[in-house]
Amino acid sequence: MINFEEELKKFHPSLEVEEIEDTIYKQNLTDLTDLLIKTMKENETETEEV
């Protein structure tokens, strides 16, 4: 049977995962909130022009 406590003690995160995490955090990714804000601003601008 697997002893999970012992296995957890042996666990070391992969360096690749840490590198990927850093890369993701450094990028400015657009999410749904950003898209909604952009759309709302565009709509406000369009209604002001009319």
PyMOL Python script that loads the backbone (N, CA, C, O; Angstrom):
from pymol import cmd

cmd.read_pdbstr("""\
ATOM      1  N   MET A   1       0.839  -1.182   0.000  1.00  0.00           N
ATOM      2  CA  MET A   1       0.000   0.000   0.000  1.00  0.00           C
ATOM      3  C   MET A   1       0.886   1.248   0.000  1.00  0.00           C
ATOM      4  O   MET A   1       1.999   1.234   0.526  1.00  0.00           O
ATOM      5  N   ILE A   2       0.387   2.301  -0.584  1.00  0.00           N
ATOM      6  CA  ILE A   2       1.155   3.540  -0.698  1.00  0.00           C
ATOM      7  C   ILE A   2       1.024   4.350   0.584  1.00  0.00           C
ATOM      8  O   ILE A   2      -0.074   4.571   1.095  1.00  0.00           O
ATOM      9  N   ASN A   3       2.173   4.786   1.088  1.00  0.00           N
ATOM     10  CA  ASN A   3       2.181   5.671   2.245  1.00  0.00           C
ATOM     11  C   ASN A   3       2.283   7.105   1.715  1.00  0.00           C
ATOM     12  O   ASN A   3       3.356   7.558   1.318  1.00  0.00           O
ATOM     13  N   PHE A   4       1.156   7.804   1.718  1.00  0.00           N
ATOM     14  CA  PHE A   4       1.119   9.131   1.113  1.00  0.00           C
ATOM     15  C   PHE A   4       1.993  10.142   1.839  1.00  0.00           C
ATOM     16  O   PHE A   4       2.555  11.039   1.211  1.00  0.00           O
ATOM     17  N   GLU A   5       2.109  10.011   3.123  1.00  0.00           N
ATOM     18  CA  GLU A   5       2.957  10.945   3.883  1.00  0.00           C
ATOM     19  C   GLU A   5       4.413  10.829   3.442  1.00  0.00           C
ATOM     20  O   GLU A   5       5.096  11.839   3.271  1.00  0.00           O
ATOM     21  N   GLU A   6       4.883   9.612   3.260  1.00  0.00           N
ATOM     22  CA  GLU A   6       6.264   9.411   2.802  1.00  0.00           C
ATOM     23  C   GLU A   6       6.448   9.916   1.376  1.00  0.00           C
ATOM     24  O   GLU A   6       7.468  10.528   1.059  1.00  0.00           O
ATOM     25  N   GLU A   7       5.491   9.668   0.539  1.00  0.00           N
ATOM     26  CA  GLU A   7       5.572  10.126  -0.844  1.00  0.00           C
ATOM     27  C   GLU A   7       5.594  11.648  -0.920  1.00  0.00           C
ATOM     28  O   GLU A   7       6.322  12.217  -1.735  1.00  0.00           O
ATOM     29  N   LEU A   8       4.819  12.298  -0.094  1.00  0.00           N
ATOM     30  CA  LEU A   8       4.813  13.753  -0.069  1.00  0.00           C
ATOM     31  C   LEU A   8       6.153  14.319   0.391  1.00  0.00           C
ATOM     32  O   LEU A   8       6.581  15.370  -0.086  1.00  0.00           O
ATOM     33  N   LYS A   9       6.806  13.636   1.301  1.00  0.00           N
ATOM     34  CA  LYS A   9       8.119  14.088   1.762  1.00  0.00           C
ATOM     35  C   LYS A   9       9.144  14.007   0.632  1.00  0.00           C
ATOM     36  O   LYS A   9      10.071  14.815   0.583  1.00  0.00           O
ATOM     37  N   LYS A  10       8.989  13.049  -0.268  1.00  0.00           N
ATOM     38  CA  LYS A  10       9.916  12.877  -1.379  1.00  0.00           C
ATOM     39  C   LYS A  10       9.643  13.850  -2.526  1.00  0.00           C
ATOM     40  O   LYS A  10      10.487  14.038  -3.403  1.00  0.00           O
ATOM     41  N   PHE A  11       8.482  14.454  -2.513  1.00  0.00           N
ATOM     42  CA  PHE A  11       8.080  15.300  -3.635  1.00  0.00           C
ATOM     43  C   PHE A  11       8.919  16.567  -3.722  1.00  0.00           C
ATOM     44  O   PHE A  11       9.137  17.256  -2.725  1.00  0.00           O
ATOM     45  N   HIS A  12       9.389  16.864  -4.939  1.00  0.00           N
ATOM     46  CA  HIS A  12      10.086  18.115  -5.247  1.00  0.00           C
ATOM     47  C   HIS A  12       9.515  18.625  -6.558  1.00  0.00           C
ATOM     48  O   HIS A  12       9.513  17.897  -7.550  1.00  0.00           O
ATOM     49  N   PRO A  13       9.030  19.865  -6.583  1.00  0.00           N
ATOM     50  CA  PRO A  13       8.447  20.372  -7.827  1.00  0.00           C
ATOM     51  C   PRO A  13       9.468  20.418  -8.950  1.00  0.00           C
ATOM     52  O   PRO A  13      10.653  20.668  -8.728  1.00  0.00           O
ATOM     53  N   SER A  14       9.002  20.180 -10.117  1.00  0.00           N
ATOM     54  CA  SER A  14       9.856  20.225 -11.293  1.00  0.00           C
ATOM     55  C   SER A  14      10.279  21.662 -11.563  1.00  0.00           C
ATOM     56  O   SER A  14       9.478  22.584 -11.407  1.00  0.00           O
ATOM     57  N   LEU A  15      11.514  21.859 -11.961  1.00  0.00           N
ATOM     58  CA  LEU A  15      11.986  23.190 -12.316  1.00  0.00           C
ATOM     59  C   LEU A  15      11.232  23.725 -13.526  1.00  0.00           C
ATOM     60  O   LEU A  15      11.019  24.932 -13.644  1.00  0.00           O
ATOM     61  N   GLU A  16      10.836  22.843 -14.412  1.00  0.00           N
ATOM     62  CA  GLU A  16      10.105  23.262 -15.595  1.00  0.00           C
ATOM     63  C   GLU A  16       8.797  23.950 -15.204  1.00  0.00           C
ATOM     64  O   GLU A  16       8.415  24.959 -15.797  1.00  0.00           O
ATOM     65  N   VAL A  17       8.125  23.403 -14.217  1.00  0.00           N
ATOM     66  CA  VAL A  17       6.868  23.978 -13.772  1.00  0.00           C
ATOM     67  C   VAL A  17       7.108  25.381 -13.225  1.00  0.00           C
ATOM     68  O   VAL A  17       6.338  26.296 -13.520  1.00  0.00           O
ATOM     69  N   GLU A  18       8.145  25.563 -12.447  1.00  0.00           N
ATOM     70  CA  GLU A  18       8.460  26.874 -11.895  1.00  0.00           C
ATOM     71  C   GLU A  18       8.803  27.863 -13.008  1.00  0.00           C
ATOM     72  O   GLU A  18       8.412  29.029 -12.945  1.00  0.00           O
ATOM     73  N   GLU A  19       9.523  27.409 -14.013  1.00  0.00           N
ATOM     74  CA  GLU A  19       9.875  28.276 -15.136  1.00  0.00           C
ATOM     75  C   GLU A  19       8.630  28.688 -15.906  1.00  0.00           C
ATOM     76  O   GLU A  19       8.486  29.849 -16.290  1.00  0.00           O
ATOM     77  N   ILE A  20       7.747  27.752 -16.128  1.00  0.00           N
ATOM     78  CA  ILE A  20       6.504  28.049 -16.838  1.00  0.00           C
ATOM     79  C   ILE A  20       5.672  29.034 -16.034  1.00  0.00           C
ATOM     80  O   ILE A  20       5.101  29.975 -16.587  1.00  0.00           O
ATOM     81  N   GLU A  21       5.607  28.816 -14.749  1.00  0.00           N
ATOM     82  CA  GLU A  21       4.835  29.708 -13.879  1.00  0.00           C
ATOM     83  C   GLU A  21       5.368  31.140 -13.978  1.00  0.00           C
ATOM     84  O   GLU A  21       4.586  32.082 -14.102  1.00  0.00           O
ATOM     85  N   ASP A  22       6.667  31.305 -13.926  1.00  0.00           N
ATOM     86  CA  ASP A  22       7.269  32.633 -14.044  1.00  0.00           C
ATOM     87  C   ASP A  22       6.925  33.275 -15.386  1.00  0.00           C
ATOM     88  O   ASP A  22       6.589  34.458 -15.451  1.00  0.00           O
ATOM     89  N   THR A  23       7.012  32.496 -16.439  1.00  0.00           N
ATOM     90  CA  THR A  23       6.720  33.008 -17.774  1.00  0.00           C
ATOM     91  C   THR A  23       5.267  33.462 -17.877  1.00  0.00           C
ATOM     92  O   THR A  23       4.982  34.514 -18.449  1.00  0.00           O
ATOM     93  N   ILE A  24       4.368  32.686 -17.333  1.00  0.00           N
ATOM     94  CA  ILE A  24       2.942  33.030 -17.379  1.00  0.00           C
ATOM     95  C   ILE A  24       2.683  34.311 -16.602  1.00  0.00           C
ATOM     96  O   ILE A  24       1.957  35.183 -17.077  1.00  0.00           O
ATOM     97  N   TYR A  25       3.256  34.437 -15.431  1.00  0.00           N
ATOM     98  CA  TYR A  25       3.028  35.637 -14.621  1.00  0.00           C
ATOM     99  C   TYR A  25       3.625  36.888 -15.259  1.00  0.00           C
ATOM    100  O   TYR A  25       3.108  37.987 -15.060  1.00  0.00           O
ATOM    101  N   LYS A  26       4.691  36.737 -16.013  1.00  0.00           N
ATOM    102  CA  LYS A  26       5.336  37.892 -16.636  1.00  0.00           C
ATOM    103  C   LYS A  26       4.576  38.393 -17.858  1.00  0.00           C
ATOM    104  O   LYS A  26       4.724  39.552 -18.246  1.00  0.00           O
ATOM    105  N   GLN A  27       3.766  37.532 -18.467  1.00  0.00           N
ATOM    106  CA  GLN A  27       3.022  37.935 -19.659  1.00  0.00           C
ATOM    107  C   GLN A  27       1.756  38.686 -19.253  1.00  0.00           C
ATOM    108  O   GLN A  27       1.140  38.407 -18.225  1.00  0.00           O
ATOM    109  N   ASN A  28       1.405  39.620 -20.075  1.00  0.00           N
ATOM    110  CA  ASN A  28       0.178  40.370 -19.845  1.00  0.00           C
ATOM    111  C   ASN A  28      -0.918  39.703 -20.665  1.00  0.00           C
ATOM    112  O   ASN A  28      -1.127  40.049 -21.828  1.00  0.00           O
ATOM    113  N   LEU A  29      -1.607  38.761 -20.068  1.00  0.00           N
ATOM    114  CA  LEU A  29      -2.623  38.005 -20.780  1.00  0.00           C
ATOM    115  C   LEU A  29      -3.985  38.674 -20.633  1.00  0.00           C
ATOM    116  O   LEU A  29      -4.343  39.149 -19.555  1.00  0.00           O
ATOM    117  N   THR A  30      -4.724  38.704 -21.709  1.00  0.00           N
ATOM    118  CA  THR A  30      -6.066  39.268 -21.690  1.00  0.00           C
ATOM    119  C   THR A  30      -7.026  38.201 -21.180  1.00  0.00           C
ATOM    120  O   THR A  30      -7.015  37.063 -21.650  1.00  0.00           O
ATOM    121  N   ASP A  31      -7.842  38.578 -20.227  1.00  0.00           N
ATOM    122  CA  ASP A  31      -8.842  37.637 -19.742  1.00  0.00           C
ATOM    123  C   ASP A  31     -10.234  38.178 -20.053  1.00  0.00           C
ATOM    124  O   ASP A  31     -10.363  39.240 -20.661  1.00  0.00           O
ATOM    125  N   LEU A  32     -11.247  37.478 -19.651  1.00  0.00           N
ATOM    126  CA  LEU A  32     -12.618  37.863 -19.962  1.00  0.00           C
ATOM    127  C   LEU A  32     -12.962  39.235 -19.401  1.00  0.00           C
ATOM    128  O   LEU A  32     -13.660  40.010 -20.053  1.00  0.00           O
ATOM    129  N   THR A  33     -12.487  39.542 -18.216  1.00  0.00           N
ATOM    130  CA  THR A  33     -12.753  40.843 -17.617  1.00  0.00           C
ATOM    131  C   THR A  33     -12.172  41.963 -18.472  1.00  0.00           C
ATOM    132  O   THR A  33     -12.832  42.978 -18.692  1.00  0.00           O
ATOM    133  N   ASP A  34     -10.953  41.790 -18.951  1.00  0.00           N
ATOM    134  CA  ASP A  34     -10.330  42.791 -19.820  1.00  0.00           C
ATOM    135  C   ASP A  34     -11.159  43.007 -21.082  1.00  0.00           C
ATOM    136  O   ASP A  34     -11.345  44.141 -21.522  1.00  0.00           O
ATOM    137  N   LEU A  35     -11.655  41.916 -21.661  1.00  0.00           N
ATOM    138  CA  LEU A  35     -12.452  42.031 -22.872  1.00  0.00           C
ATOM    139  C   LEU A  35     -13.768  42.752 -22.608  1.00  0.00           C
ATOM    140  O   LEU A  35     -14.202  43.570 -23.420  1.00  0.00           O
ATOM    141  N   LEU A  36     -14.395  42.459 -21.495  1.00  0.00           N
ATOM    142  CA  LEU A  36     -15.648  43.132 -21.155  1.00  0.00           C
ATOM    143  C   LEU A  36     -15.440  44.626 -20.935  1.00  0.00           C
ATOM    144  O   LEU A  36     -16.240  45.438 -21.402  1.00  0.00           O
ATOM    145  N   ILE A  37     -14.393  44.989 -20.243  1.00  0.00           N
ATOM    146  CA  ILE A  37     -14.091  46.403 -19.999  1.00  0.00           C
ATOM    147  C   ILE A  37     -13.837  47.119 -21.326  1.00  0.00           C
ATOM    148  O   ILE A  37     -14.329  48.228 -21.537  1.00  0.00           O
ATOM    149  N   LYS A  38     -13.083  46.499 -22.207  1.00  0.00           N
ATOM    150  CA  LYS A  38     -12.801  47.094 -23.507  1.00  0.00           C
ATOM    151  C   LYS A  38     -14.097  47.305 -24.289  1.00  0.00           C
ATOM    152  O   LYS A  38     -14.310  48.368 -24.873  1.00  0.00           O
ATOM    153  N   THR A  39     -14.950  46.300 -24.295  1.00  0.00           N
ATOM    154  CA  THR A  39     -16.217  46.391 -25.014  1.00  0.00           C
ATOM    155  C   THR A  39     -17.092  47.494 -24.435  1.00  0.00           C
ATOM    156  O   THR A  39     -17.707  48.255 -25.182  1.00  0.00           O
ATOM    157  N   MET A  40     -17.152  47.585 -23.129  1.00  0.00           N
ATOM    158  CA  MET A  40     -17.957  48.625 -22.487  1.00  0.00           C
ATOM    159  C   MET A  40     -17.438  50.016 -22.841  1.00  0.00           C
ATOM    160  O   MET A  40     -18.230  50.920 -23.105  1.00  0.00           O
ATOM    161  N   LYS A  41     -16.123  50.197 -22.848  1.00  0.00           N
ATOM    162  CA  LYS A  41     -15.540  51.488 -23.205  1.00  0.00           C
ATOM    163  C   LYS A  41     -15.839  51.839 -24.653  1.00  0.00           C
ATOM    164  O   LYS A  41     -16.135  52.993 -24.964  1.00  0.00           O
ATOM    165  N   GLU A  42     -15.765  50.850 -25.543  1.00  0.00           N
ATOM    166  CA  GLU A  42     -16.069  51.089 -26.942  1.00  0.00           C
ATOM    167  C   GLU A  42     -17.529  51.492 -27.108  1.00  0.00           C
ATOM    168  O   GLU A  42     -17.836  52.383 -27.900  1.00  0.00           O
ATOM    169  N   ASN A  43     -18.435  50.849 -26.369  1.00  0.00           N
ATOM    170  CA  ASN A  43     -19.852  51.183 -26.439  1.00  0.00           C
ATOM    171  C   ASN A  43     -20.118  52.587 -25.913  1.00  0.00           C
ATOM    172  O   ASN A  43     -20.944  53.315 -26.464  1.00  0.00           O
ATOM    173  N   GLU A  44     -19.424  52.965 -24.856  1.00  0.00           N
ATOM    174  CA  GLU A  44     -19.585  54.326 -24.305  1.00  0.00           C
ATOM    175  C   GLU A  44     -19.138  55.362 -25.330  1.00  0.00           C
ATOM    176  O   GLU A  44     -19.793  56.388 -25.513  1.00  0.00           O
ATOM    177  N   THR A  45     -18.040  55.091 -25.983  1.00  0.00           N
ATOM    178  CA  THR A  45     -17.514  56.010 -26.993  1.00  0.00           C
ATOM    179  C   THR A  45     -18.481  56.131 -28.164  1.00  0.00           C
ATOM    180  O   THR A  45     -18.692  57.231 -28.676  1.00  0.00           O
ATOM    181  N   GLU A  46     -19.065  55.034 -28.590  1.00  0.00           N
ATOM    182  CA  GLU A  46     -20.006  55.041 -29.709  1.00  0.00           C
ATOM    183  C   GLU A  46     -21.268  55.844 -29.346  1.00  0.00           C
ATOM    184  O   GLU A  46     -21.776  56.603 -30.171  1.00  0.00           O
ATOM    185  N   THR A  47     -21.763  55.680 -28.137  1.00  0.00           N
ATOM    186  CA  THR A  47     -22.987  56.390 -27.734  1.00  0.00           C
ATOM    187  C   THR A  47     -22.724  57.891 -27.558  1.00  0.00           C
ATOM    188  O   THR A  47     -23.622  58.702 -27.784  1.00  0.00           O
ATOM    189  N   GLU A  48     -21.523  58.262 -27.164  1.00  0.00           N
ATOM    190  CA  GLU A  48     -21.177  59.677 -27.028  1.00  0.00           C
ATOM    191  C   GLU A  48     -21.089  60.361 -28.393  1.00  0.00           C
ATOM    192  O   GLU A  48     -21.382  61.551 -28.513  1.00  0.00           O
ATOM    193  N   GLU A  49     -20.689  59.612 -29.413  1.00  0.00           N
ATOM    194  CA  GLU A  49     -20.542  60.171 -30.752  1.00  0.00           C
ATOM    195  C   GLU A  49     -21.891  60.439 -31.393  1.00  0.00           C
ATOM    196  O   GLU A  49     -21.999  61.306 -32.260  1.00  0.00           O
ATOM    197  N   VAL A  50     -22.913  59.718 -30.986  1.00  0.00           N
ATOM    198  CA  VAL A  50     -24.240  59.858 -31.604  1.00  0.00           C
ATOM    199  C   VAL A  50     -24.940  61.036 -31.111  1.00  0.00           C
ATOM    200  O   VAL A  50     -26.067  61.302 -31.526  1.00  0.00           O
TER     201      VAL A  50
END
""", "prot")
cmd.dss("prot")
cmd.show_as("cartoon", "prot")
cmd.util.cbc("prot")
cmd.orient("prot")
